């Protein structure tokens, strides 16, 4: 009898070791429509200020009416970077101005934080910022992540019986210490990467297979640099962008399949590794990762390892951007073929007949760096250019 009991206890112990302790909830109020379709509208960098951004409000309403999204994803920086002396009450007012508009569309929305949202943590903590989001009736943010801005959103099939798609909403944190003027953000912390791995694996246990997933976060992973090449000072600078950090010119390469390079990518630190991208490659369930942060970048491409990545351009007119090309990114997904989704931009110019010249605001952008680079080419002798290059 003792031997039988010993065997039973061993079996129980093995079972406990095999069964994952990380629990996931695959129930969701968000699902594909009866026709098997699901549409996402991505916006970011609204950076509203006390003076309400009426241009942003009007064109986003037109896009929402035209596209009829099933979900809106806000990928950070709803708070502005420049607001000297701001109080928490003033910052909340700015945040609510954007959210009042989004909520009025009657569409479920989710959100995470950008670096400028983090900038205000000391006087407007992230938990309190998130409480503002959750106070709106159409907020679909869920509490299943490892921190207040990181979570997953299952998207059920039209009949509710399966899980064709999952959405990871990730908080990419703030500036990395000791980094340069433009590049070098913290990216995901180790515990966030581990949470992603645990969630991914638990979803496989719950559903029988790895669930195809989209990632939305503010700051890009450093592998975004797979889509740009450095070009020499004496190159034809058509469609090239000058980088203030390293004095180099950059140009999109053939891996980018659409969109434009308007500024040198400001990614997670290129001097280290968060492990996020490497984790995506482990089981191949990430069907796309899309970023914000760089207001005048809109390119999309596929990396050497097969990950589709890209940007939405900046959305708001209270910060720098690309004139009437400020945008929302649309995703159209079929539940029977989620990996082959369509994505495209819809801009202010696409939905508004009132054309604008926003050159003054947009001068405060990396366009200045590109103009500076062209002046260096024209004015500086070659030995100075060589010094810049050789010091990189």
JOJOHU-V202102 format. One record per helix or strand of 2 or more residues. SS is the DSSP state (H for helix, E for strand). FROM is the first residue (numbers start at 0). LEN is the number of residues. If there is no record, write none. Layout:
ss: <SS | SS>
from: <FROM | FROM>
len: <LEN | LEN>
This chain:
ss: <H | E | H | E | H | E | H | H | E | E | H | E | H | E | E | E | E | H | E | E | E | H | E | H | E | H | H | H | H>
from: <1 | 36 | 53 | 70 | 87 | 108 | 114 | 125 | 149 | 164 | 189 | 212 | 221 | 227 | 240 | 247 | 255 | 275 | 285 | 299 | 307 | 322 | 326 | 337 | 341 | 347 | 358 | 366 | 381>
len: <17 | 7 | 14 | 5 | 16 | 4 | 5 | 9 | 7 | 6 | 18 | 5 | 6 | 4 | 3 | 5 | 3 | 6 | 6 | 3 | 4 | 3 | 8 | 3 | 6 | 4 | 5 | 13 | 9>
